[in-house]
Amino acid sequence: MREILAVLDRWYAARVPFGLATVVAVSRSAPRGPGAAMAVGPDGEVVGSVSGGCVEGAVFELAQEAVESEAARLETFGYSDEDAFAVGLTCGGEITVLVRPVSPARDPAFGAVAASVAGGEPVTVATVVDGPAPCGSTLAVWLRTAAGTLGTPGLDAAVAADARGELALGVTGLRHYGPHGERREDTVTVFLQSFAPPPRMLVFGAIDYAAAVARIGDFLGYRVTVCDARPVFATPHRFPEGAEVVVDWPHRYLRGTHTDERTVICVLTHDPKFDVPVLLEALRRPAAYIGAMGSRRTHDDRLRRLIESGLTDRELSRLRSPLGLDLGARTPEEVAVSVAAEIVALRWGGTGSPLSGTRGAIHPRGVG
C-alpha cells in the first residue's frame, strides 16, 4: 500500500472512485504478503500488485465491479491444476484478497491516512473483511484519535485499542471479534494494516562502501543516515539524495539517537578509534542488525578491544563481523548487495543458501 499511496491520494483528491484490492491473508508459498495492494483507477489505470502477476487479471475485473456496484468483496485465489496461469497461483500457495471501492463519500478519512503515511506519523487502517459487520467498512486509528466506523461503537473501541497497541511495530494481520467488540468471539474478521515510520539504517563511516550501502538501504525502504566525524568525507553530494548526512563522532551521534528492534546499524569506519566506541554503544541497545566491516585480522583486534571494554559474550553474539554474506563481492556495489542479503536473511530467518539446493517453501512462514 505504501508504494502506491501517492497515486491513490491523487485519485482521491480528484474525487474519482477507484477499486482497491488488498491481500489480507496468505497460506503456504505466495509471492506477496498481507498488505500488498493493487488499485484500478480512472480509465482502467492499474498501480501495484497483489501476486506478482498470477491473479492480477481477475483482480482487475473484481476492482472494476466493486466501483460499479459500490460493494466490497472477499475472494480467495489458490493453485489450480487445470488453469494455473489464468486464475491461480503457480507457486502452489493461496491468497485472500479484499476488493473494495474507495471514494471520499465512503472513506472520508483516506486523505488524512495518506497524509500521515507521507509524514511518517503512525496510523493503522482497520477494515472489516468478513462476518456480521459491513464488509469493507474502515476505521483509521492514530495514537490519540480515530475516524470512521466498523459498524458498532463496541467494535470500534476494541479494534482501536488493539491497533494502538501495535502501532509502533507496524503489525499487519487479521484479528477476530464479536459484533460489539467481544474478545472471546470470532464472528467478525478485521484486517489491521499498520503504517509505522520506515525503519532506520545507520551507516557509520563515509567511505565508498557506505555510499553503496546507503543506496541499497534506501532502495529497501530504510530511512538512511550516514555519520562520520570527518567533514571532508561526510558531504551530501557523495550519498543518495534521500540519505541524511551527519558530521559527528559516531558513538556520540548514536548515543543521542533512538533505535528500536527494526534498526539496522552498519559500522564501516575501519578505525578502532571510531568503530570500537560506536560498537560499544550499539551492542547495548535495541537493533535488528549490527554489522562491522573489516578483514579477519581487523575483526580479531576489534573483538579483543570490545572484550577488554567489558562487553559480555551475549552482547558480542549480536555482532555480524565481518558483515555480509559470502558472495565473492569485490566492488562497493557488490559488497552492498552482500550486506543487504544478510540483513534480509536475518530478518526473515533465511539461510543464505542457493534456493536450487534447498527444499520446501521458498517464502518464509508467515509471509506467504
Summary of the structure (lengths in Angstrom):
residues: 368
radius of gyration: 23.1
end to end distance: 17.0
largest distance: 69.6
contacts: 1230
relative contact order: 0.09
helix: 34%
strand: 23%
